[in-house]
């Protein structure tokens, strides 16, 4: 994670103990564009697997809702056959 990554995202990443899971955070349009500047990588991932998933968290739950959101997504994918 970069030095600009909010501390709560770094904390969530550590608490998840899943180094293969990448969390991207964007709080504005420019940051969203920056996150998706890797679209060629994303495109290749989608082309390589028809089981790839992408999830977007709502704004309203704020930073406190981030870790529960990520945990819920991961729990929901637990039975998903990749």
C-alpha atoms as a printed R data frame, in Angstrom:
   type eleno elety resid chain resno       x       y       z
1  ATOM     1    CA   UNK     A     1   0.000   0.000   0.000
2  ATOM     2    CA   UNK     A     2   1.221   3.487  -0.686
3  ATOM     3    CA   UNK     A     3   1.962   6.164   1.884
4  ATOM     4    CA   UNK     A     4  -1.328   7.827   0.811
5  ATOM     5    CA   UNK     A     5  -3.377   4.770   1.730
6  ATOM     6    CA   UNK     A     6  -5.662   5.561   4.661
7  ATOM     7    CA   UNK     A     7  -4.616   3.897   7.889
8  ATOM     8    CA   UNK     A     8  -7.974   2.101   8.191
9  ATOM     9    CA   UNK     A     9  -7.314   0.354   4.854
10 ATOM    10    CA   UNK     A    10  -3.875  -0.764   6.023
11 ATOM    11    CA   UNK     A    11  -5.417  -1.987   9.296
12 ATOM    12    CA   UNK     A    12  -8.078  -3.927   7.387
13 ATOM    13    CA   UNK     A    13  -5.436  -5.527   5.152
14 ATOM    14    CA   UNK     A    14  -3.459  -6.644   8.221
15 ATOM    15    CA   UNK     A    15  -6.531  -7.950  10.043
16 ATOM    16    CA   UNK     A    16  -7.608  -9.974   7.008
17 ATOM    17    CA   UNK     A    17  -4.270 -11.819   6.960
18 ATOM    18    CA   UNK     A    18  -4.767 -12.484   3.265
19 ATOM    19    CA   UNK     A    19  -1.755 -11.074   1.424
20 ATOM    20    CA   UNK     A    20  -3.128 -12.188  -1.957
21 ATOM    21    CA   UNK     A    21  -6.198  -9.953  -1.583
22 ATOM    22    CA   UNK     A    22  -5.621  -6.483  -2.992
23 ATOM    23    CA   UNK     A    23  -7.718  -3.629  -1.652
24 ATOM    24    CA   UNK     A    24  -7.958  -0.513  -3.815
25 ATOM    25    CA   UNK     A    25  -9.404   2.644  -2.314
26 ATOM    26    CA   UNK     A    26 -10.681   5.714  -4.115
27 ATOM    27    CA   UNK     A    27 -12.542   8.619  -2.576
28 ATOM    28    CA   UNK     A    28 -12.883  10.742  -5.678
29 ATOM    29    CA   UNK     A    29 -13.010  10.508  -9.441
30 ATOM    30    CA   UNK     A    30  -9.283  11.095  -9.914
31 ATOM    31    CA   UNK     A    31  -8.453   8.307  -7.485
32 ATOM    32    CA   UNK     A    32 -10.922   5.987  -9.216
33 ATOM    33    CA   UNK     A    33  -9.259   6.746 -12.538
34 ATOM    34    CA   UNK     A    34  -5.873   6.083 -10.972
35 ATOM    35    CA   UNK     A    35  -7.039   2.765  -9.509
36 ATOM    36    CA   UNK     A    36  -8.414   1.704 -12.869
37 ATOM    37    CA   UNK     A    37  -5.358   2.955 -14.756
38 ATOM    38    CA   UNK     A    38  -4.333  -0.666 -14.342
39 ATOM    39    CA   UNK     A    39  -7.252  -1.586 -16.574
40 ATOM    40    CA   UNK     A    40  -5.015  -3.592 -18.904
41 ATOM    41    CA   UNK     A    41  -4.119  -5.800 -15.957
42 ATOM    42    CA   UNK     A    42  -7.790  -6.002 -14.977
43 ATOM    43    CA   UNK     A    43  -8.707  -6.817 -18.581
44 ATOM    44    CA   UNK     A    44  -6.165  -9.644 -18.680
45 ATOM    45    CA   UNK     A    45  -7.471 -11.026 -15.388
46 ATOM    46    CA   UNK     A    46 -11.033 -11.007 -16.702
47 ATOM    47    CA   UNK     A    47  -9.907 -12.653 -19.937
48 ATOM    48    CA   UNK     A    48  -7.989 -15.322 -18.021
49 ATOM    49    CA   UNK     A    49 -10.896 -16.257 -15.759
50 ATOM    50    CA   UNK     A    50 -14.637 -16.097 -16.088
51 ATOM    51    CA   UNK     A    51 -14.886 -16.401 -12.291
52 ATOM    52    CA   UNK     A    52 -13.266 -13.062 -11.429
53 ATOM    53    CA   UNK     A    53 -15.325 -10.766  -9.212
54 ATOM    54    CA   UNK     A    54 -15.177  -7.037  -8.500
55 ATOM    55    CA   UNK     A    55 -16.942  -5.417  -5.544
56 ATOM    56    CA   UNK     A    56 -17.595  -1.765  -4.716
57 ATOM    57    CA   UNK     A    57 -18.399  -0.565  -1.198
58 ATOM    58    CA   UNK     A    58 -21.006   2.087  -0.549
59 ATOM    59    CA   UNK     A    59 -19.942   5.552   0.603
60 ATOM    60    CA   UNK     A    60 -22.521   5.883   3.383
61 ATOM    61    CA   UNK     A    61 -21.011   3.296   5.755
62 ATOM    62    CA   UNK     A    62 -17.706   5.200   5.750
63 ATOM    63    CA   UNK     A    63 -14.345   3.912   6.969
64 ATOM    64    CA   UNK     A    64 -15.941   1.966   9.842
65 ATOM    65    CA   UNK     A    65 -17.887  -0.099   7.320
66 ATOM    66    CA   UNK     A    66 -14.830  -1.022   5.251
67 ATOM    67    CA   UNK     A    67 -13.554  -4.094   7.110
68 ATOM    68    CA   UNK     A    68 -17.047  -5.564   7.655
69 ATOM    69    CA   UNK     A    69 -17.730  -5.061   3.935
70 ATOM    70    CA   UNK     A    70 -14.532  -6.820   2.892
71 ATOM    71    CA   UNK     A    71 -15.140  -9.658   5.349
72 ATOM    72    CA   UNK     A    72 -18.692 -10.076   4.045
73 ATOM    73    CA   UNK     A    73 -17.501 -10.221   0.447
74 ATOM    74    CA   UNK     A    74 -14.833 -12.773   1.321
75 ATOM    75    CA   UNK     A    75 -17.275 -14.841   3.385
76 ATOM    76    CA   UNK     A    76 -19.761 -14.745   0.524
77 ATOM    77    CA   UNK     A    77 -17.078 -16.004  -1.834
78 ATOM    78    CA   UNK     A    78 -16.001 -18.815   0.530
79 ATOM    79    CA   UNK     A    79 -18.169 -21.365  -1.279
80 ATOM    80    CA   UNK     A    80 -17.578 -19.855  -4.702
81 ATOM    81    CA   UNK     A    81 -15.798 -22.271  -7.032
82 ATOM    82    CA   UNK     A    82 -12.908 -20.413  -8.671
